């Protein structure tokens, strides 16, 4: 499953990631990189096999486990070298954009650099609700992890479950504790004053 995710996700991730840092590329660089990434994924997934790799490096035949791990590594390295390399090479084909298009690109990167801050009371109430709900769920998960103490393991193994459960429980309780009570009190006072 990890292998399939790498072969599908990596070609899409590379142009998105590189595009944040390398801005002077033609408009077709993203799609072109996606196509090159698909070719690399196909080659790694269907053409390269364990015997080929063993022959390249003069190795003994690879076990199934070794090949499955190596196959993921070959896919990732192939994408880092060929797919990302292609994206970088597209800078050679960059031509200055039209005035209108350059404004669009500048606006996009300006929007990326602009922090999104919502300070309204409604947003604070929503944040509190999320903290309370997520904190409760995480705390329950922590109790569940601690309950694995009951599984038949050596004492040190049981203590690992308790330690992990305590950490998860603490994170959940900290989230619940992070609820801003002043927002809740202001809301209650507003309801009382309106009544």
C-alpha positions as protocol buffer text, in pm:
chain_id: "A"
residue {
  index: 1
  type: UNK
  ca { x: 0 y: 0 z: 0 }
}
residue {
  index: 2
  type: UNK
  ca { x: 283 y: 238 z: 85 }
}
residue {
  index: 3
  type: UNK
  ca { x: 440 y: 156 z: -251 }
}
residue {
  index: 4
  type: UNK
  ca { x: 126 y: 240 z: -449 }
}
residue {
  index: 5
  type: UNK
  ca { x: 86 y: 564 z: -253 }
}
residue {
  index: 6
  type: UNK
  ca { x: 446 y: 659 z: -328 }
}
residue {
  index: 7
  type: UNK
  ca { x: 415 y: 588 z: -699 }
}
residue {
  index: 8
  type: UNK
  ca { x: 92 y: 787 z: -731 }
}
residue {
  index: 9
  type: UNK
  ca { x: 149 y: 1062 z: -477 }
}
residue {
  index: 10
  type: UNK
  ca { x: 511 y: 1150 z: -542 }
}
residue {
  index: 11
  type: UNK
  ca { x: 464 y: 1268 z: -904 }
}
residue {
  index: 12
  type: UNK
  ca { x: 188 y: 1501 z: -781 }
}
residue {
  index: 13
  type: UNK
  ca { x: 381 y: 1622 z: -478 }
}
residue {
  index: 14
  type: UNK
  ca { x: 704 y: 1715 z: -654 }
}
residue {
  index: 15
  type: UNK
  ca { x: 571 y: 1998 z: -876 }
}
residue {
  index: 16
  type: UNK
  ca { x: 360 y: 2131 z: -588 }
}
residue {
  index: 17
  type: UNK
  ca { x: 658 y: 2133 z: -351 }
}
residue {
  index: 18
  type: UNK
  ca { x: 917 y: 2260 z: -599 }
}
residue {
  index: 19
  type: UNK
  ca { x: 677 y: 2529 z: -722 }
}
residue {
  index: 20
  type: UNK
  ca { x: 696 y: 2703 z: -385 }
}
residue {
  index: 21
  type: UNK
  ca { x: 1069 y: 2756 z: -423 }
}
residue {
  index: 22
  type: UNK
  ca { x: 1129 y: 2767 z: -798 }
}
residue {
  index: 23
  type: UNK
  ca { x: 898 y: 3035 z: -935 }
}
residue {
  index: 24
  type: UNK
  ca { x: 1049 y: 3103 z: -1276 }
}
residue {
  index: 25
  type: UNK
  ca { x: 912 y: 2804 z: -1462 }
}
residue {
  index: 26
  type: UNK
  ca { x: 680 y: 2795 z: -1761 }
}
residue {
  index: 27
  type: UNK
  ca { x: 311 y: 2735 z: -1699 }
}
residue {
  index: 28
  type: UNK
  ca { x: 334 y: 2383 z: -1841 }
}
residue {
  index: 29
  type: UNK
  ca { x: 606 y: 2277 z: -1594 }
}
residue {
  index: 30
  type: UNK
  ca { x: 360 y: 2128 z: -1344 }
}
residue {
  index: 31
  type: UNK
  ca { x: 175 y: 1913 z: -1595 }
}
residue {
  index: 32
  type: UNK
  ca { x: 495 y: 1816 z: -1772 }
}
residue {
  index: 33
  type: UNK
  ca { x: 648 y: 1708 z: -1442 }
}
residue {
  index: 34
  type: UNK
  ca { x: 336 y: 1505 z: -1367 }
}
residue {
  index: 35
  type: UNK
  ca { x: 372 y: 1320 z: -1700 }
}
residue {
  index: 36
  type: UNK
  ca { x: 743 y: 1256 z: -1639 }
}
residue {
  index: 37
  type: UNK
  ca { x: 655 y: 1133 z: -1289 }
}
residue {
  index: 38
  type: UNK
  ca { x: 396 y: 894 z: -1434 }
}
residue {
  index: 39
  type: UNK
  ca { x: 660 y: 753 z: -1672 }
}
residue {
  index: 40
  type: UNK
  ca { x: 906 y: 710 z: -1384 }
}
residue {
  index: 41
  type: UNK
  ca { x: 636 y: 538 z: -1175 }
}
residue {
  index: 42
  type: UNK
  ca { x: 549 y: 306 z: -1462 }
}
residue {
  index: 43
  type: UNK
  ca { x: 913 y: 219 z: -1523 }
}
residue {
  index: 44
  type: UNK
  ca { x: 981 y: 151 z: -1154 }
}
residue {
  index: 45
  type: UNK
  ca { x: 655 y: -36 z: -1104 }
}
residue {
  index: 46
  type: UNK
  ca { x: 641 y: -254 z: -1414 }
}
residue {
  index: 47
  type: UNK
  ca { x: 982 y: -264 z: -1582 }
}
residue {
  index: 48
  type: UNK
  ca { x: 1242 y: -285 z: -1306 }
}
residue {
  index: 49
  type: UNK
  ca { x: 1248 y: -619 z: -1123 }
}
residue {
  index: 50
  type: UNK
  ca { x: 1458 y: -783 z: -852 }
}
residue {
  index: 51
  type: UNK
  ca { x: 1681 y: -967 z: -1099 }
}
residue {
  index: 52
  type: UNK
  ca { x: 1769 y: -644 z: -1280 }
}
residue {
  index: 53
  type: UNK
  ca { x: 1868 y: -472 z: -957 }
}
residue {
  index: 54
  type: UNK
  ca { x: 2068 y: -774 z: -839 }
}
residue {
  index: 55
  type: UNK
  ca { x: 2256 y: -777 z: -1172 }
}
residue {
  index: 56
  type: UNK
  ca { x: 2324 y: -401 z: -1166 }
}
residue {
  index: 57
  type: UNK
  ca { x: 2490 y: -419 z: -826 }
}
residue {
  index: 58
  type: UNK
  ca { x: 2625 y: -775 z: -856 }
}
residue {
  index: 59
  type: UNK
  ca { x: 2418 y: -896 z: -559 }
}
residue {
  index: 60
  type: UNK
  ca { x: 2288 y: -1234 z: -459 }
}
residue {
  index: 61
  type: UNK
  ca { x: 1918 y: -1285 z: -540 }
}
residue {
  index: 62
  type: UNK
  ca { x: 1701 y: -1058 z: -326 }
}
residue {
  index: 63
  type: UNK
  ca { x: 1438 y: -1197 z: -90 }
}
residue {
  index: 64
  type: UNK
  ca { x: 1079 y: -1085 z: -124 }
}
residue {
  index: 65
  type: UNK
  ca { x: 1109 y: -861 z: 181 }
}
residue {
  index: 66
  type: UNK
  ca { x: 1431 y: -701 z: 56 }
}
residue {
  index: 67
  type: UNK
  ca { x: 1279 y: -641 z: -285 }
}
residue {
  index: 68
  type: UNK
  ca { x: 962 y: -484 z: -147 }
}
residue {
  index: 69
  type: UNK
  ca { x: 1165 y: -239 z: 62 }
}
residue {
  index: 70
  type: UNK
  ca { x: 1411 y: -168 z: -217 }
}
residue {
  index: 71
  type: UNK
  ca { x: 1129 y: -114 z: -466 }
}
residue {
  index: 72
  type: UNK
  ca { x: 990 y: 174 z: -257 }
}
residue {
  index: 73
  type: UNK
  ca { x: 1337 y: 326 z: -222 }
}
residue {
  index: 74
  type: UNK
  ca { x: 1403 y: 297 z: -597 }
}
residue {
  index: 75
  type: UNK
  ca { x: 1071 y: 469 z: -670 }
}
residue {
  index: 76
  type: UNK
  ca { x: 1144 y: 757 z: -433 }
}
residue {
  index: 77
  type: UNK
  ca { x: 1501 y: 802 z: -555 }
}
residue {
  index: 78
  type: UNK
  ca { x: 1383 y: 786 z: -916 }
}
residue {
  index: 79
  type: UNK
  ca { x: 1130 y: 1061 z: -851 }
}
residue {
  index: 80
  type: UNK
  ca { x: 1379 y: 1277 z: -665 }
}
residue {
  index: 81
  type: UNK
  ca { x: 1632 y: 1248 z: -947 }
}
residue {
  index: 82
  type: UNK
  ca { x: 1424 y: 1236 z: -1265 }
}
residue {
  index: 83
  type: UNK
  ca { x: 1091 y: 1398 z: -1177 }
}
residue {
  index: 84
  type: UNK
  ca { x: 1233 y: 1680 z: -964 }
}
residue {
  index: 85
  type: UNK
  ca { x: 1523 y: 1712 z: -1208 }
}
residue {
  index: 86
  type: UNK
  ca { x: 1279 y: 1762 z: -1494 }
}
residue {
  index: 87
  type: UNK
  ca { x: 1096 y: 2033 z: -1299 }
}
residue {
  index: 88
  type: UNK
  ca { x: 1425 y: 2214 z: -1237 }
}
residue {
  index: 89
  type: UNK
  ca { x: 1523 y: 2184 z: -1604 }
}
residue {
  index: 90
  type: UNK
  ca { x: 1199 y: 2352 z: -1712 }
}
residue {
  index: 91
  type: UNK
  ca { x: 1347 y: 2678 z: -1583 }
}
residue {
  index: 92
  type: UNK
  ca { x: 1558 y: 2676 z: -1901 }
}
residue {
  index: 93
  type: UNK
  ca { x: 1235 y: 2732 z: -2097 }
}
residue {
  index: 94
  type: UNK
  ca { x: 1106 y: 3017 z: -1881 }
}
residue {
  index: 95
  type: UNK
  ca { x: 996 y: 3329 z: -2064 }
}
residue {
  index: 96
  type: UNK
  ca { x: 875 y: 3640 z: -1883 }
}
residue {
  index: 97
  type: UNK
  ca { x: 499 y: 3631 z: -1837 }
}
residue {
  index: 98
  type: UNK
  ca { x: 253 y: 3880 z: -1977 }
}
residue {
  index: 99
  type: UNK
  ca { x: 164 y: 4168 z: -1747 }
}
residue {
  index: 100
  type: UNK
  ca { x: -178 y: 4023 z: -1661 }
}
residue {
  index: 101
  type: UNK
  ca { x: -42 y: 3672 z: -1597 }
}
residue {
  index: 102
  type: UNK
  ca { x: 245 y: 3809 z: -1385 }
}
residue {
  index: 103
  type: UNK
  ca { x: -10 y: 3992 z: -1168 }
}
residue {
  index: 104
  type: UNK
  ca { x: -199 y: 3665 z: -1118 }
}
residue {
  index: 105
  type: UNK
  ca { x: 120 y: 3482 z: -1019 }
}
residue {
  index: 106
  type: UNK
  ca { x: 226 y: 3763 z: -784 }
}
residue {
  index: 107
  type: UNK
  ca { x: -120 y: 3766 z: -625 }
}
residue {
  index: 108
  type: UNK
  ca { x: -102 y: 3388 z: -574 }
}
residue {
  index: 109
  type: UNK
  ca { x: 233 y: 3404 z: -393 }
}
residue {
  index: 110
  type: UNK
  ca { x: 120 y: 3709 z: -196 }
}
residue {
  index: 111
  type: UNK
  ca { x: -189 y: 3517 z: -82 }
}
residue {
  index: 112
  type: UNK
  ca { x: 33 y: 3225 z: 22 }
}
residue {
  index: 113
  type: UNK
  ca { x: 247 y: 3458 z: 233 }
}
residue {
  index: 114
  type: UNK
  ca { x: -54 y: 3623 z: 400 }
}
residue {
  index: 115
  type: UNK
  ca { x: -153 y: 3463 z: 732 }
}
residue {
  index: 116
  type: UNK
  ca { x: -519 y: 3382 z: 777 }
}
residue {
  index: 117
  type: UNK
  ca { x: -641 y: 3503 z: 1115 }
}
residue {
  index: 118
  type: UNK
  ca { x: -999 y: 3490 z: 1238 }
}
residue {
  index: 119
  type: UNK
  ca { x: -1058 y: 3666 z: 1570 }
}
residue {
  index: 120
  type: UNK
  ca { x: -1437 y: 3671 z: 1577 }
}
residue {
  index: 121
  type: UNK
  ca { x: -1635 y: 3536 z: 1871 }
}
residue {
  index: 122
  type: UNK
  ca { x: -1797 y: 3277 z: 1646 }
}
residue {
  index: 123
  type: UNK
  ca { x: -1455 y: 3147 z: 1543 }
}
residue {
  index: 124
  type: UNK
  ca { x: -1342 y: 3131 z: 1907 }
}
residue {
  index: 125
  type: UNK
  ca { x: -1655 y: 2935 z: 1996 }
}
residue {
  index: 126
  type: UNK
  ca { x: -1587 y: 2695 z: 1710 }
}
residue {
  index: 127
  type: UNK
  ca { x: -1225 y: 2658 z: 1822 }
}
residue {
  index: 128
  type: UNK
  ca { x: -1343 y: 2578 z: 2175 }
}
residue {
  index: 129
  type: UNK
  ca { x: -1586 y: 2319 z: 2046 }
}
residue {
  index: 130
  type: UNK
  ca { x: -1312 y: 2154 z: 1840 }
}
residue {
  index: 131
  type: UNK
  ca { x: -1067 y: 2157 z: 2132 }
}
residue {
  index: 132
  type: UNK
  ca { x: -1324 y: 2002 z: 2363 }
}
residue {
  index: 133
  type: UNK
  ca { x: -1434 y: 1734 z: 2116 }
}
residue {
  index: 134
  type: UNK
  ca { x: -1087 y: 1645 z: 1989 }
}
residue {
  index: 135
  type: UNK
  ca { x: -943 y: 1651 z: 2341 }
}
residue {
  index: 136
  type: UNK
  ca { x: -1214 y: 1415 z: 2464 }
}
residue {
  index: 137
  type: UNK
  ca { x: -1156 y: 1175 z: 2176 }
}
residue {
  index: 138
  type: UNK
  ca { x: -779 y: 1177 z: 2227 }
}
residue {
  index: 139
  type: UNK
  ca { x: -821 y: 1125 z: 2601 }
}
residue {
  index: 140
  type: UNK
  ca { x: -1046 y: 824 z: 2532 }
}
residue {
  index: 141
  type: UNK
  ca { x: -782 y: 688 z: 2294 }
}
residue {
  index: 142
  type: UNK
  ca { x: -523 y: 730 z: 2570 }
}
residue {
  index: 143
  type: UNK
  ca { x: -738 y: 528 z: 2809 }
}
residue {
  index: 144
  type: UNK
  ca { x: -776 y: 263 z: 2537 }
}
residue {
  index: 145
  type: UNK
  ca { x: -400 y: 242 z: 2491 }
}
residue {
  index: 146
  type: UNK
  ca { x: -354 y: 211 z: 2867 }
}
residue {
  index: 147
  type: UNK
  ca { x: -613 y: -69 z: 2871 }
}
residue {
  index: 148
  type: UNK
  ca { x: -376 y: -272 z: 2654 }
}
residue {
  index: 149
  type: UNK
  ca { x: -187 y: -320 z: 2980 }
}
residue {
  index: 150
  type: UNK
  ca { x: -421 y: -616 z: 3027 }
}
residue {
  index: 151
  type: UNK
  ca { x: -274 y: -802 z: 2727 }
}
residue {
  index: 152
  type: UNK
  ca { x: -43 y: -1088 z: 2818 }
}
residue {
  index: 153
  type: UNK
  ca { x: 302 y: -931 z: 2784 }
}
residue {
  index: 154
  type: UNK
  ca { x: 609 y: -907 z: 3004 }
}
residue {
  index: 155
  type: UNK
  ca { x: 592 y: -633 z: 3265 }
}
residue {
  index: 156
  type: UNK
  ca { x: 816 y: -397 z: 3067 }
}
residue {
  index: 157
  type: UNK
  ca { x: 585 y: -438 z: 2765 }
}
residue {
  index: 158
  type: UNK
  ca { x: 283 y: -358 z: 2977 }
}
residue {
  index: 159
  type: UNK
  ca { x: 454 y: -49 z: 3117 }
}
residue {
  index: 160
  type: UNK
  ca { x: 521 y: 72 z: 2761 }
}
residue {
  index: 161
  type: UNK
  ca { x: 145 y: 61 z: 2696 }
}
residue {
  index: 162
  type: UNK
  ca { x: 81 y: 253 z: 3016 }
}
residue {
  index: 163
  type: UNK
  ca { x: 347 y: 513 z: 2932 }
}
residue {
  index: 164
  type: UNK
  ca { x: 216 y: 565 z: 2577 }
}
residue {
  index: 165
  type: UNK
  ca { x: -142 y: 581 z: 2705 }
}
residue {
  index: 166
  type: UNK
  ca { x: -49 y: 840 z: 2967 }
}
residue {
  index: 167
  type: UNK
  ca { x: 118 y: 1056 z: 2702 }
}
residue {
  index: 168
  type: UNK
  ca { x: -185 y: 1036 z: 2471 }
}
residue {
  index: 169
  type: UNK
  ca { x: -423 y: 1098 z: 2763 }
}
residue {
  index: 170
  type: UNK
  ca { x: -217 y: 1401 z: 2870 }
}
residue {
  index: 171
  type: UNK
  ca { x: -237 y: 1551 z: 2521 }
}
residue {
  index: 172
  type: UNK
  ca { x: -614 y: 1503 z: 2521 }
}
residue {
  index: 173
  type: UNK
  ca { x: -653 y: 1660 z: 2863 }
}
residue {
  index: 174
  type: UNK
  ca { x: -433 y: 1953 z: 2762 }
}
residue {
  index: 175
  type: UNK
  ca { x: -657 y: 2015 z: 2462 }
}
residue {
  index: 176
  type: UNK
  ca { x: -967 y: 2011 z: 2684 }
}
residue {
  index: 177
  type: UNK
  ca { x: -791 y: 2243 z: 2929 }
}
residue {
  index: 178
  type: UNK
  ca { x: -705 y: 2481 z: 2640 }
}
residue {
  index: 179
  type: UNK
  ca { x: -1074 y: 2573 z: 2602 }
}
residue {
  index: 180
  type: UNK
  ca { x: -1107 y: 2950 z: 2649 }
}
residue {
  index: 181
  type: UNK
  ca { x: -1370 y: 2982 z: 2922 }
}
residue {
  index: 182
  type: UNK
  ca { x: -1393 y: 3360 z: 2880 }
}
residue {
  index: 183
  type: UNK
  ca { x: -1562 y: 3312 z: 2542 }
}
residue {
  index: 184
  type: UNK
  ca { x: -1814 y: 3075 z: 2699 }
}
residue {
  index: 185
  type: UNK
  ca { x: -1881 y: 3322 z: 2983 }
}
residue {
  index: 186
  type: UNK
  ca { x: -1925 y: 3614 z: 2742 }
}
residue {
  index: 187
  type: UNK
  ca { x: -2171 y: 3407 z: 2541 }
}
residue {
  index: 188
  type: UNK
  ca { x: -2364 y: 3312 z: 2856 }
}
residue {
  index: 189
  type: UNK
  ca { x: -2374 y: 3676 z: 2970 }
}
residue {
  index: 190
  type: UNK
  ca { x: -2500 y: 3788 z: 2630 }
}
residue {
  index: 191
  type: UNK
  ca { x: -2781 y: 3531 z: 2647 }
}
residue {
  index: 192
  type: UNK
  ca { x: -2869 y: 3643 z: 3002 }
}
residue {
  index: 193
  type: UNK
  ca { x: -2873 y: 4012 z: 2904 }
}
residue {
  index: 194
  type: UNK
  ca { x: -3095 y: 3942 z: 2603 }
}
residue {
  index: 195
  type: UNK
  ca { x: -3345 y: 3748 z: 2814 }
}
